[in-house]
Amino acid sequence: MLLTEDTILQNRYRIDGLLARGGMGAIYRAFDTNLNIPVAVKENFFDTPEAVAQFKQEALILARLKHPNLPRVIHHFTSQHPQSGERRQYLVMDFIEGQDLWEVVQQRGRPLEEAEALKVILQICQAVSYLHQQKPPIIHRDIKPQNIKITPHGEAVLVDFGIAKQVTGDSSRTHLGARGVTPGYSSPEQYTRKGTTPASDIYSLGATLFAILTGQRPPDSMSLLLDRASLPPPHTLNPRLSAQVSQAILHAMALEPARRPPSVEAWQKELAQILSSQTPEPEAEDDDTLFITSATRPGERTIAEPEEAPAFWLVDASGLGHPVGGKTLTIGRHSECDIVLHDLSVSRIHAHLRLESGRCMVQDSGSANGTFINGKRLGPDWYPLQPGDTLAIGTARFYLTTTRPARVATPSSAVQARSRVLPGTQPAPRKQPSTRRRGGWIGLAVLLVILLAGAAGVYVLLQNRGTISQQPTPTIRPATPTASAAGAAGGTAPT
């Protein structure tokens, strides 16, 4: 019986829906109400000692892994099923958004382009190489396109460690036998009791690359071993493939483990050389580039390697390595940073890395959303970043290694020729006097003088009118009458 939506586990995880269901269990999309983040909850249907041990083994393996191309385990617990009442095991992991690699191929209706597929497999090679370098080494044993998730940011994540094992002196640890195989992707030794080795994962990596470049599942390895089928060179199924990548796939899928590449790292370098030798072709502007993007996005710049060999490499999710050597590296959204992240949750100058007494040190530069090492937010001080640690900045994930990755950031002449001054370190330019502004003040002064002169004229005029009105009015006396006038009046004129 499956968990229903809105079921609460451990008073913390709310089930939001079913993601996948298999014979052994189910995976749900859920929400962690404590951390306010989406998570994936894996449920084990069986309570046999073998199934319980296998499920716990997966939890223990994932709990100690720190790599950007691997999921992170959050919680492992046993709880009573709310509907059936049975005791079941649960594993809570990071929710990896996106499609699996085979879904991408099916949605397109055709194989991936060679360069695109190589970039994805190179990321997975980084993760598998990291697994094989653990002490004791971890063998995944179920690498296939369906177990590789492609995030919207173009990151490839290897999931499902249900049948992974740690290589120990006890051969009985390979306890699943033929039940732990996937036809077409599992090596011949996984069908037998001879035991699996890191070479088994190399076979599966080659088979995965075969599938996504041809659009076909490769023949089953036991059929090949018994001559019931033959393995066609991939370029005969897809003429667009180069002979070099076809040969690299056949090399990885050799039936005898000794004839395969000596390590995942060696095969990774082989693929990286093929990728670097290809002439880049203009990418078509269509919807086929679903989630898979180039390692260096448009507008991002690469940094120059120090002249001396770097002590550490900071590797991003695409497998591109950034050297950590003599100079302090800047990470942020600003175009002048050494590592540019086009992410609005990243500050313009987010963090710094430097080498100090043989250790890699990290400092958060007062960012808004914080810098995290293995999930722990850093304060304002410098903190050590150990090989294998995961550095999280915004949505980007990096891990530190002392091994030179197959793909490294290359020098850019444009970067070398340009000043490395960052915001806040360059003095503000001195403002030059503006001719236009000075001319405006002069015009205003002239207008003011005209207005004042006009006002003075009006004032003088008004004062003059007031003075005239206050002078005495002249008296007009009548003139002495003339003779004619007196006669007319009837009087005597004087003599």
VOGU-3710 file (C-alpha; in Angstrom, 3 decimals, decimal comma):
1> mlltedtilq> 0,000/0,000/0,000  1,351/3,384/-1,012  1,471/6,480/1,118  -1,281/8,976/0,369  -0,823/12,688/-0,182  -0,587/14,906/2,917  0,623/11,971/5,033  3,047/13,214/7,701  6,071/11,070/8,623  8,079/11,677/11,791
11> nryridglla> 6,020/14,842/12,411  8,209/16,431/9,763  7,897/15,110/6,196  4,678/15,810/4,275  4,070/13,495/1,308  3,158/15,543/-1,770  2,962/12,838/-4,433  4,383/9,645/-5,944  7,502/9,973/-8,118  8,221/6,334/-8,950
21> rggmgaiyra> 7,319/2,819/-7,907  9,277/-0,416/-8,322  9,221/-3,962/-7,063  11,265/-3,137/-3,970  9,744/0,183/-2,970  8,544/3,644/-3,930  9,922/7,157/-4,073  7,782/10,134/-3,103  8,129/13,842/-3,481  7,778/15,351/-0,019
31> fdtnlnipva> 8,310/18,557/1,910  10,483/18,964/4,984  8,411/21,210/7,259  11,410/21,820/9,545  13,802/23,062/6,869  11,151/24,289/4,408  12,698/22,440/1,473  11,418/19,781/-0,970  12,871/16,317/-0,382  12,620/12,813/-1,818
41> vkenffdtpe> 11,431/10,026/0,484  12,314/6,459/-0,477  10,206/3,679/1,040  11,258/0,039/1,382  8,355/-2,384/0,897  10,089/-5,457/2,332  11,100/-6,288/5,888  13,211/-9,385/5,216  16,664/-9,303/6,824  18,311/-9,086/3,407
51> avaqfkqeal> 16,096/-6,194/2,231  16,487/-4,331/5,518  20,286/-4,717/5,387  20,405/-3,559/1,770  18,294/-0,474/2,474  20,377/0,455/5,499  23,533/-0,060/3,450  22,285/2,503/0,933  21,661/4,998/3,747  25,123/4,457/5,243
61> ilarlkhpnl> 26,812/4,856/1,871  24,992/8,061/0,976  25,466/9,565/4,446  29,238/9,823/4,029  29,303/11,096/0,440  29,885/14,763/-0,393  29,906/15,406/-4,123  27,887/17,790/-6,344  26,900/14,949/-8,709  25,597/12,696/-5,952
71> prvihhftsq> 22,467/13,066/-3,795  22,753/13,950/-0,131  21,025/11,833/2,502  19,116/13,761/5,159  17,443/11,149/7,357  17,010/7,387/7,727  14,332/5,937/10,002  11,891/3,098/10,528  8,247/3,984/11,067  4,818/2,416/11,095
81> hpqsgerrqy> 3,006/2,788/7,781  0,041/5,127/8,478  -2,346/3,109/6,274  -1,243/-0,542/6,523  0,304/-0,449/9,991  3,423/-2,296/8,798  6,907/-1,302/9,944  8,801/0,128/6,994  12,133/1,801/6,389  12,404/5,274/4,912
91> lvmdfiegqd> 15,296/7,216/3,465  15,076/11,008/3,035  17,331/12,557/0,389  17,768/15,734/-1,603  15,009/16,166/-4,154  16,707/16,226/-7,560  14,528/18,214/-9,920  14,529/17,371/-13,619  14,291/14,369/-15,941  16,318/11,204/-16,105
101> lwevvqqrgr> 18,666/10,853/-19,048  16,568/8,274/-20,869  13,495/10,503/-20,618  15,478/13,245/-22,329  16,360/10,877/-25,200  12,774/9,663/-25,516  11,327/13,163/-25,451  13,594/14,202/-28,299  12,865/11,097/-30,297  16,527/10,735/-31,282
111> pleeaealkv> 19,947/10,228/-29,657  21,894/13,033/-28,032  24,576/14,871/-29,935  28,055/13,490/-29,299  29,469/16,550/-27,510  26,340/16,900/-25,404  26,429/13,260/-24,308  30,143/13,434/-23,504  29,605/16,428/-21,212  26,969/14,496/-19,269
121> ilqicqavsy> 29,024/11,305/-18,950  32,099/13,283/-17,903  30,107/14,635/-14,953  29,055/11,116/-13,974  32,639/9,917/-14,355  33,631/12,505/-11,765  31,060/11,093/-9,357  31,966/7,441/-9,991  35,674/8,191/-9,673  34,924/9,833/-6,332
131> lhqqkppiih> 33,055/6,688/-5,225  35,930/4,442/-6,229  38,405/6,615/-4,287  36,565/6,086/-0,994  38,098/3,860/1,660  36,864/1,220/1,168  35,863/1,876/-2,468  32,164/2,050/-3,311  30,836/0,369/-6,465  27,489/1,663/-7,703
141> rdikpqniki> 26,608/-1,466/-9,777  23,493/0,037/-11,363  24,654/2,853/-13,644  22,179/3,386/-16,486  20,420/6,345/-18,140  17,383/5,950/-15,882  19,600/6,503/-12,814  21,084/9,761/-14,077  19,008/12,856/-13,405  19,527/16,040/-15,432
151> tphgeavlvd> 18,607/19,165/-13,498  17,258/22,365/-15,106  20,740/23,838/-14,559  22,378/21,126/-16,665  23,855/19,205/-13,744  23,991/15,409/-13,999  23,314/13,568/-10,735  23,827/9,832/-10,227  21,028/8,395/-8,102  19,753/5,050/-6,733
161> fgiakqvtgd> 22,386/3,377/-4,584  20,074/0,491/-3,718  22,479/-2,226/-4,864  25,753/-0,396/-4,294  28,400/-2,185/-2,262  31,630/-1,413/-0,480  34,612/-3,454/-1,609  35,935/-5,390/1,387  37,838/-8,593/1,893  34,543/-10,354/2,523
171> ssrthlgarg> 33,304/-11,568/-0,873  29,936/-12,399/0,664  29,123/-8,701/0,583  28,141/-9,171/-3,069  24,911/-10,704/-1,872  22,344/-9,876/-4,522  23,703/-11,887/-7,435  21,625/-11,812/-10,591  18,828/-9,928/-8,865  21,059/-6,871/-8,806
181> vtpgysspeq> 21,507/-6,525/-12,556  19,933/-4,509/-15,343  20,007/-6,237/-18,755  22,054/-4,279/-21,245  23,919/-2,234/-18,642  25,310/-4,758/-16,162  28,696/-6,370/-16,772  29,061/-10,147/-17,249  30,688/-10,560/-13,829  27,554/-9,193/-12,149
191> ytrkgttpas> 25,696/-12,303/-13,290  28,191/-14,600/-11,640  29,586/-15,120/-8,182  33,005/-13,847/-9,211  32,208/-10,500/-7,615  32,112/-6,966/-8,925  34,993/-4,515/-9,081  35,358/-0,875/-10,194  35,693/-2,268/-13,725  32,012/-3,266/-13,500
201> diyslgatlf> 31,010/0,394/-13,226  33,232/1,198/-16,214  31,270/-1,329/-18,297  27,989/0,282/-17,223  29,289/3,762/-18,058  30,190/2,575/-21,557  26,791/0,932/-21,972  25,065/4,134/-20,844  26,999/6,209/-23,385  26,143/3,599/-26,044
211> ailtgqrppd> 22,425/3,962/-25,276  22,179/7,753/-25,299  24,259/8,053/-28,500  22,396/5,353/-30,452  18,937/5,555/-28,908  19,069/1,781/-28,315  19,720/-0,331/-25,258  22,918/-2,348/-25,790  22,722/-6,152/-26,013  22,829/-7,993/-22,699
221> smsllldras> 26,373/-8,823/-21,619  25,593/-12,500/-20,968  24,220/-12,838/-24,497  27,440/-11,282/-25,763  29,510/-13,615/-23,589  27,680/-16,684/-24,877  27,871/-15,453/-28,509  24,126/-15,170/-28,723  24,450/-11,533/-29,771  27,114/-9,165/-31,057
231> lppphtlnpr> 27,921/-5,630/-30,037  27,791/-3,366/-33,095  30,138/-0,362/-33,158  27,990/2,621/-32,148  28,924/4,678/-35,220  27,303/2,001/-37,438  23,987/2,734/-35,685  24,480/6,503/-35,643  26,612/7,734/-38,569  27,010/11,150/-36,906
241> lsaqvsqail> 29,314/9,636/-34,273  33,071/9,810/-34,536  35,139/6,671/-34,737  37,014/7,811/-31,620  33,958/7,879/-29,355  32,756/4,593/-30,849  36,087/2,988/-29,978  36,013/4,446/-26,452  32,607/2,836/-25,849  33,784/-0,554/-27,108
251> hamaleparr> 36,867/-0,216/-24,898  34,729/0,307/-21,789  32,357/-2,529/-22,726  35,031/-5,190/-23,152  33,722/-8,484/-21,777  36,941/-9,193/-19,888  37,478/-6,684/-17,039  41,230/-6,644/-17,650  40,670/-5,337/-21,193  38,702/-2,310/-20,013
261> ppsveawqke> 40,327/1,010/-19,045  42,346/0,626/-15,835  40,196/3,177/-13,981  37,245/5,498/-14,431  39,651/8,416/-14,324  41,635/6,952/-17,248  38,467/6,508/-19,344  37,329/10,002/-18,343  40,572/11,463/-19,716  40,050/9,485/-22,924
271> laqilssqtp> 36,592/11,032/-23,365  37,818/14,505/-22,446  40,476/14,328/-25,152  37,831/13,345/-27,707  35,639/16,254/-26,627  38,461/18,800/-26,714  39,570/17,664/-30,188  36,156/18,291/-31,696  35,517/21,481/-33,666  32,573/23,220/-31,999
281> epeaedddtl> 29,575/23,516/-34,282  26,945/26,259/-34,000  24,136/25,069/-31,803  20,687/24,990/-33,329  18,194/27,253/-31,601  15,451/24,755/-30,863  13,928/23,031/-27,879  16,266/20,034/-28,089  18,738/21,488/-25,601  16,343/20,568/-22,820
291> fitsatrpge> 18,359/20,653/-19,641  21,849/19,906/-20,814  23,988/23,006/-21,178  27,620/23,684/-21,831  29,987/23,807/-18,896  30,826/27,458/-19,494  27,661/29,428/-20,056  27,532/32,421/-22,388  29,111/35,437/-20,721  31,058/33,394/-18,213
301> rtiaepeeap> 34,822/33,677/-18,245  37,473/31,171/-17,459  40,466/31,946/-15,302  44,134/31,547/-15,998  45,965/28,696/-14,320  48,845/29,647/-12,052  52,272/28,968/-13,478  52,993/26,467/-10,717  50,853/23,379/-10,261  47,814/24,231/-8,114
311> afwlvdasgl> 47,497/22,510/-4,761  43,727/22,062/-5,105  41,011/22,088/-7,729  37,528/23,462/-7,162  35,284/21,394/-9,447  31,804/22,555/-10,430  28,790/20,399/-11,265  29,745/20,188/-14,942  33,146/18,705/-14,043  35,086/21,877/-14,891
321> ghpvggktlt> 38,017/22,382/-12,534  39,161/25,791/-11,260  42,733/25,858/-9,895  43,278/27,044/-6,341  46,865/28,229/-6,130  48,820/31,349/-5,301  46,150/34,000/-5,905  42,891/34,609/-4,093  39,882/33,562/-6,155  36,628/35,525/-6,140
331> igrhsecdiv> 33,234/33,899/-6,672  30,124/35,934/-7,386  27,693/37,370/-9,885  29,910/40,257/-10,991  31,552/39,860/-14,387  35,005/40,592/-12,937  34,913/37,633/-10,540  37,216/34,684/-11,216  34,256/32,305/-11,123  31,082/33,989/-12,392
341> lhdlsvsrih> 27,706/32,566/-11,318  24,649/33,780/-13,222  22,280/33,311/-10,306  20,176/36,059/-8,706  20,545/34,395/-5,296  24,317/34,947/-5,516  25,773/38,278/-4,402  27,958/40,331/-6,737  31,025/39,474/-4,667  29,904/36,387/-2,765
351> ahlrlesgrc> 32,970/34,512/-1,484  36,775/34,298/-1,633  39,126/31,296/-1,747  42,830/31,315/-0,989  45,674/28,987/-0,165  47,008/29,384/3,383  49,704/27,167/4,907  48,903/24,382/2,466  45,157/24,517/3,162  42,307/25,851/1,047
361> mvqdsgsang> 40,446/28,540/2,968  37,008/30,031/2,193  35,474/33,299/3,345  31,933/34,550/2,851  32,101/38,172/1,680  29,020/39,344/3,560  26,659/37,751/1,022  22,904/38,021/1,380  22,151/34,287/1,189  25,279/32,789/2,694
371> tfingkrlgp> 28,080/30,387/1,777  27,836/26,761/2,931  30,365/23,973/3,492  28,681/20,568/3,742  25,387/22,297/4,528  26,774/24,521/7,317  26,581/28,281/6,824  29,849/30,142/7,249  30,414/33,173/9,410  32,579/36,156/8,438
381> dwyplqpgdt> 35,891/34,378/9,209  38,064/32,196/6,969  37,149/28,483/7,111  39,098/25,437/5,838  37,704/23,574/2,823  38,894/19,967/2,865  39,208/17,666/-0,192  35,831/16,021/-0,724  33,920/18,866/0,964  30,976/20,420/-0,877
391> laigtarfyl> 30,853/24,197/-1,255  27,367/25,589/-1,916  26,851/29,120/-3,252  23,317/29,870/-4,391  22,222/26,924/-6,543  25,816/26,110/-7,560  27,689/23,188/-6,023  31,453/22,665/-5,997  33,723/20,070/-4,458  37,411/20,289/-3,629
401> tttrparvat> 39,935/17,749/-4,855  43,703/17,413/-5,132  43,370/15,454/-8,390  43,515/17,436/-11,612  40,137/16,970/-13,353  39,877/16,062/-17,033  38,474/19,484/-17,888  40,004/22,645/-16,462  39,271/26,335/-16,865  41,492/27,660/-19,655
411> pssavqarsr> 43,220/31,068/-19,782  41,401/33,893/-21,540  43,388/36,657/-23,231  40,490/39,029/-22,709  40,649/38,424/-18,986  44,403/38,884/-18,827  44,221/42,163/-20,724  41,461/43,569/-18,557  41,850/45,158/-15,140  40,929/42,928/-12,216
421> vlpgtqpapr> 39,595/45,799/-10,062  36,391/44,769/-8,332  33,483/46,926/-7,189  34,321/49,017/-4,150  38,091/48,932/-4,742  38,313/51,507/-7,535  38,278/55,226/-6,594  35,400/57,173/-8,009  36,438/59,263/-11,040  36,836/62,999/-10,387
431> kqpstrrrgg> 34,003/64,941/-11,939  35,008/67,387/-14,642  33,430/70,850/-14,658  30,475/71,010/-16,962  30,394/73,827/-19,536  26,687/73,429/-19,929  26,074/73,813/-16,211  28,279/76,971/-16,022  26,444/78,518/-19,004  23,132/77,885/-17,330
441> wiglavllvi> 24,165/79,807/-14,213  25,259/82,807/-16,303  21,940/82,912/-18,134  20,083/82,765/-14,848  22,143/85,667/-13,471  21,417/87,829/-16,533  17,705/87,131/-16,212  17,828/88,068/-12,528  19,539/91,382/-13,332  16,885/92,171/-15,952
451> llagaagvyv> 14,118/91,407/-13,472  15,726/93,572/-10,789  16,194/96,446/-13,250  12,577/96,204/-14,303  11,429/96,196/-10,722  13,571/99,277/-9,989  12,079/101,118/-12,968  8,545/100,407/-11,845  9,423/101,585/-8,351  10,847/104,924/-9,615
461> llqnrgtisq> 7,795/105,516/-11,801  5,435/104,976/-8,918  7,441/107,356/-6,734  7,298/110,124/-9,380  3,523/109,861/-9,687  3,149/110,266/-5,950  5,282/113,465/-5,907  3,222/115,161/-8,660  -0,081/114,518/-6,906  1,165/116,219/-3,673
471> qptptirpat> 2,118/119,694/-5,308  -0,446/122,716/-4,672  -3,010/123,342/-7,396  -2,422/126,878/-9,021  -5,230/129,555/-8,518  -6,461/131,217/-11,681  -7,503/134,827/-11,035  -10,073/136,612/-13,373  -8,600/139,232/-15,720  -9,548/143,051/-15,391
481> ptasaagaag> -12,605/143,759/-17,491  -12,059/145,729/-20,727  -14,093/148,734/-21,864  -16,302/146,849/-24,088  -16,961/144,459/-21,331  -17,825/147,204/-18,831  -20,164/148,819/-21,253  -21,865/145,697/-21,761  -22,254/145,452/-18,028  -23,730/148,918/-17,653
491> gtapt> -20,806/150,585/-15,711  -18,681/153,756/-16,275  -15,245/153,287/-17,556  -12,514/155,077/-15,638  -10,767/157,972/-17,138
//
